[in-house]
Amino acid sequence: MKDIFIDTNVAIRFANPLDENFKELVRWLFNYDELNLTNNAYLVVSNKLIQEYCQSNRNCSKPTSIPILVDKMTRENRLFKIENQALDQFMTQNFKPKIIKRFLSNVKDHFHIALILMSPRKYALARDDNFIHDLESYAGYLVTVRKRPEDLDYRN
């Protein structure tokens, strides 16, 4: 499964991607091959992340916006969705006070950290340095997180 987490601060660029690398990422995400399902992209999401996507793109009707992408991927069964209850359980078991104290990211991002750690590939695109630090330094998990799509081998 070629799954990827896209942080909201990256996803807001999908509505009008100016950079060719973001255009290529958006094309890859939107592309659906019924004959070769192993090549298809899957978006790692939770209800909270979908809500963030919708809030950040509230009045956007561009055909490449993240809410349009989520809708399309939902219809094609290409969302790797982790329910809030599973995320809460993971956080209770793994985010002990000692670990939380070392986090640099916002408290609301801790839910997204759990989401990425529970995803199959643990690939992520994000622009927040503190969020990236927390993902890369979380012991016991190999997370690949980059700020730019061309720096992440998301197709393989």
SULKA-V243489 format. One record per pair of residues at least 6 apart in sequence whose ideal C-beta (glycine too) atoms are under 6 Angstrom apart, sorted by the first residue. I is the first residue (numbers start at 1). J is the second residue. Records with the same first field share a line. If there is no record, write none. Layout:
I->J, J
This chain:
1->42, 120
2->41
3->42, 44, 80, 119, 120, 121
4->123, 154
5->44, 116, 124
6->125
7->126
8->52, 56
9->127
10->125
11->53, 66
12->56
13->22
14->26, 64, 65, 66
15->60, 62, 65
17->23, 26
21->149, 150
25->149
26->64
28->41
29->41, 69
32->40, 76
33->39, 40
40->78
42->78, 80
43->73, 79
44->80, 119
45->79, 81
46->82, 115
47->84
48->111
50->70
53->66, 67
54->67
57->65, 66, 67
73->79
82->115, 118
87->111, 114
90->114, 118
91->114
103->134
104->130, 133, 134
105->130, 131, 134
109->131
113->134
116->122, 124
117->141
122->143
123->144
124->145
126->132, 145
127->147
132->145
135->143, 145
146->152
